[in-house]
Amino acid sequence: MKMTKEQARQIRALKRMKDEDIDLSDMPEKLDWSNAIRGKFYRPVKKSLTIRIDADVLAWIKSGGKGYQTRINYHLREAMLKSRKKASAAAVRKKMRRAS
């Protein structure tokens, strides 16, 4: 959706204002974040690379149809998060052993 000239003018005017001078009275402060979705609009930077993958693994991932690169990234991210969680838990256990 393209911005109108009036919208562009309003944005320029807002940019020139100090934060404390912007009227937010029609936007109540959000106090309950229990239903918020973390990372909904976060898009990490993508890097291009060449990678060699076993043929059977590639066949399996491609059998899911279009988007196989996205699925590869998803599986790698899941493994990364699991690894980080394990490392964090191990660090906590180590700290607890030292403290006792």
MARLO-570220 format. One line per 3 residues: number of its first residue (from 0); their letters; for each residue y, x, z of C-alpha. Coordinates in Angstrom, 2 decimals. Example, Ala and Ser with C-alpha at 12.3 -4.5 7.8 and 13.67 -1.06 7.14 Angstrom:
2
0> as> -4.50,12.30,7.80 ~ -1.06,13.67,7.14 $
END
This chain:
100
0> mkm> 0.00,0.00,0.00 ~ 3.34,1.45,-1.06 ~ 6.24,1.63,1.37 $
3> tke> 9.36,-0.36,0.53 ~ 12.80,1.26,0.43 ~ 13.72,-0.68,3.59 $
6> qar> 10.65,0.59,5.45 ~ 11.42,4.15,4.37 ~ 15.02,3.72,5.59 $
9> qir> 13.81,2.41,8.97 ~ 11.39,5.33,9.39 ~ 14.13,7.84,8.60 $
12> alk> 16.35,6.15,11.20 ~ 13.55,6.29,13.80 ~ 12.95,9.99,13.09 $
15> rmk> 16.57,10.73,13.90 ~ 16.37,8.90,17.26 ~ 15.35,10.42,20.57 $
18> ded> 12.09,9.03,21.97 ~ 13.83,7.48,24.97 ~ 16.24,5.58,22.67 $
21> idl> 13.49,3.76,20.76 ~ 13.05,0.15,21.90 ~ 9.36,-0.50,22.60 $
24> sdm> 9.85,-3.75,24.52 ~ 7.95,-5.73,21.86 ~ 4.96,-3.37,22.28 $
27> pek> 3.53,-3.68,25.79 ~ 1.94,-0.53,27.21 ~ -1.83,-0.37,26.79 $
30> ldw> -3.39,-0.12,30.24 ~ -7.04,-1.01,29.57 ~ -8.73,1.52,27.29 $
33> sna> -12.30,0.48,28.14 ~ -12.96,-0.86,24.60 ~ -11.26,2.02,22.80 $
36> irg> -13.24,3.87,20.15 ~ -12.90,7.61,20.50 ~ -12.34,9.51,17.28 $
39> kfy> -12.02,6.40,15.11 ~ -9.25,7.94,13.02 ~ -10.16,11.58,13.51 $
42> rpv> -11.22,13.30,10.32 ~ -12.24,16.92,10.78 ~ -11.32,19.45,8.13 $
45> kks> -14.11,19.87,5.60 ~ -15.20,23.29,4.33 ~ -17.07,23.81,1.10 $
48> lti> -20.12,26.09,1.17 ~ -23.34,26.91,-0.62 ~ -26.48,26.47,1.44 $
51> rid> -30.19,26.90,0.72 ~ -32.38,24.12,2.12 ~ -36.14,23.71,1.89 $
54> adv> -37.04,21.47,-1.05 ~ -38.92,18.94,1.09 ~ -36.00,18.62,3.50 $
57> law> -33.58,18.10,0.62 ~ -35.89,15.52,-0.98 ~ -36.09,13.65,2.33 $
60> iks> -32.32,13.59,2.87 ~ -31.66,12.58,-0.76 ~ -34.26,9.78,-0.53 $
63> ggk> -31.67,7.84,1.46 ~ -29.54,7.48,-1.67 ~ -25.91,8.39,-2.21 $
66> gyq> -24.11,10.21,0.56 ~ -26.74,12.82,1.30 ~ -24.09,15.47,2.10 $
69> tri> -22.54,13.10,4.64 ~ -25.98,12.55,6.18 ~ -26.58,16.30,6.36 $
72> nyh> -23.24,16.66,8.16 ~ -24.15,13.78,10.50 ~ -27.47,15.37,11.46 $
75> lre> -25.87,18.77,11.99 ~ -23.11,17.22,14.13 ~ -25.70,15.39,16.25 $
78> aml> -27.57,18.68,16.77 ~ -24.32,20.45,17.65 ~ -23.32,17.81,20.22 $
81> ksr> -26.81,17.81,21.75 ~ -26.70,21.61,22.00 ~ -23.27,21.53,23.62 $
84> kka> -24.42,18.90,26.10 ~ -27.46,21.02,27.03 ~ -25.30,24.13,27.43 $
87> saa> -22.84,22.24,29.60 ~ -25.62,20.83,31.80 ~ -27.14,24.30,32.14 $
90> avr> -23.77,25.72,33.22 ~ -23.44,23.00,35.87 ~ -26.97,23.71,37.18 $
93> kkm> -26.16,27.43,37.31 ~ -22.96,26.75,39.29 ~ -24.85,24.51,41.71 $
96> rra> -27.49,27.22,42.29 ~ -24.77,29.75,43.03 ~ -23.03,27.39,45.45 $
99> s> -26.19,26.77,47.51 $
END
